Amino acid sequence: MSNEPAPTPPLVDRIGDGLSRVATAMRTEAWTAADAVGLNPTQLQILTFLVARGSAPDQHLLTRSAR
C-alpha cells in the first residue's frame, strides 16, 4: 500500500461540483422564499420579473392574493 494521497480531480470537475452545490442551495432558498408567500418558485420568479419590469399590480394586491 502506498501512502501517497489520491490525485486531485481536474479543475473543471471541481468547478462543476461547486456550481452544482450552489445551484442546490439556490433551489432550496427559492422553495423556502416561495413557500413563505404561498407560491411555488416558478410563480414567485414570474411575479418578481413583472414587478422589476413595472408591469405587475401593486404590491399590496400581490400579498393579499398570495394568502
C-alpha positions as a printed NumPy array, in Angstrom:
array([[  0.   ,   0.   ,   0.   ],
       [  1.17 ,   3.476,  -0.84 ],
       [  0.863,   6.441,   1.492],
       [  0.525,   8.865,  -1.415],
       [ -2.646,  10.997,  -1.431],
       [ -5.244,  10.338,  -4.095],
       [ -4.855,  12.528,  -7.159],
       [ -6.866,  15.759,  -7.145],
       [ -9.749,  15.817,  -9.662],
       [ -9.264,  18.162, -12.632],
       [-10.159,  21.813, -12.109],
       [-13.124,  21.58 , -14.487],
       [-14.65 ,  18.781, -12.388],
       [-14.108,  20.708,  -9.148],
       [-15.713,  23.834, -10.614],
       [-18.662,  21.769, -11.856],
       [-19.135,  20.228,  -8.416],
       [-19.015,  23.656,  -6.782],
       [-21.572,  25.107,  -9.178],
       [-23.835,  22.118,  -8.58 ],
       [-23.723,  22.781,  -4.831],
       [-24.51 ,  26.465,  -5.36 ],
       [-27.458,  25.549,  -7.591],
       [-28.802,  23.182,  -4.938],
       [-28.578,  25.908,  -2.298],
       [-30.328,  28.396,  -4.6  ],
       [-33.162,  25.937,  -5.333],
       [-33.637,  25.353,  -1.623],
       [-33.756,  29.105,  -0.97 ],
       [-36.229,  29.594,  -3.84 ],
       [-38.58 ,  26.955,  -2.407],
       [-38.302,  28.469,   1.079],
       [-38.989,  32.023,  -0.118],
       [-41.87 ,  30.967,  -2.361],
       [-43.447,  28.786,   0.315],
       [-43.432,  31.736,   2.72 ],
       [-45.898,  33.578,   0.447],
       [-47.89 ,  30.539,  -0.668],
       [-46.447,  30.186,  -4.166],
       [-44.151,  27.806,  -5.96 ],
       [-40.709,  29.027,  -7.121],
       [-41.816,  29.495, -10.729],
       [-44.762,  31.691,  -9.705],
       [-42.517,  33.771,  -7.448],
       [-39.933,  34.176, -10.206],
       [-42.6  ,  35.375, -12.666],
       [-44.004,  37.869, -10.15 ],
       [-40.51 ,  39.111,  -9.343],
       [-39.858,  39.629, -13.063],
       [-43.128,  41.513, -13.515],
       [-42.504,  43.746, -10.502],
       [-38.989,  44.551, -11.74 ],
       [-40.43 ,  45.407, -15.141],
       [-43.104,  47.595, -13.633],
       [-45.971,  45.578, -15.125],
       [-47.266,  43.854, -12.   ],
       [-50.191,  45.022,  -9.898],
       [-49.463,  46.934,  -6.718],
       [-47.511,  45.09 ,  -4.035],
       [-50.452,  45.024,  -1.597],
       [-52.538,  43.185,  -4.198],
       [-49.828,  40.57 ,  -4.664],
       [-49.501,  39.865,  -0.964],
       [-53.269,  39.727,  -0.485],
       [-53.8  ,  37.257,  -3.345],
       [-50.961,  35.013,  -2.176],
       [-52.692,  34.201,   1.108]])
